[in-house]
Amino acid sequence: MVDNQLDQLMEEIGCDRIWIGQFHNGGHFYPTGKSIQKFSIFYEKLTPTTSAIQHIFQQIPVSLFPKALSKLYKDGELAIINYNTDETYDLNIFSKDHGTKSFYMLAVDDLDGHFIGVMGIAFNDKEHKLSKEEWIFIRQKVGAIGSLLTDYLYKKK
């Protein structure tokens, strides 16, 4: 069902890559045993000419992206329309290594408003400034995805 939501988004806004990363406990520090907060990309949709990143972004410590995650926690979304002129929130890796021209991230929240993941949307061929209508559509879809993930994560066995 999440894949279906991402397919609809790709078709509607014409992006090159869209993905969902979720937060998890990926391990423990040695020797304290304290939990390490990480995220991994669990869902990814691509155009045929776009290379996958899902296999690269697994078990990534959240501490590597403090600006981006702080912005998402505070505002729920961020936009990098042009990597040369806009604030990049420590996300240059998506531009330099993957040819991204414009990049958007949105917080994925569960039904109780807890920040459980991230949606990333990339445009590679040219810069793309999202229209008001595109933002509305994306926000609706990220809400639907948050609901689907809530159902999956908290469902009683």
Buried (B, 14 or more C-beta within 10 A) or exposed (E): EBEEBBEEBBEEBEBBBBBBBBBBEBEEEEEEEEEBBBBBBBBBBBBEEBEBBBEEBEEBEBEEBEEBBEBBEEEBBBBBBBBEEBEBBBBEBBBEEBBBBBBBBBBBBBEEEBBBBBBBBBBBEEBBEBEEEBBEBBEEBBBBBBBBBBEEEEEEE
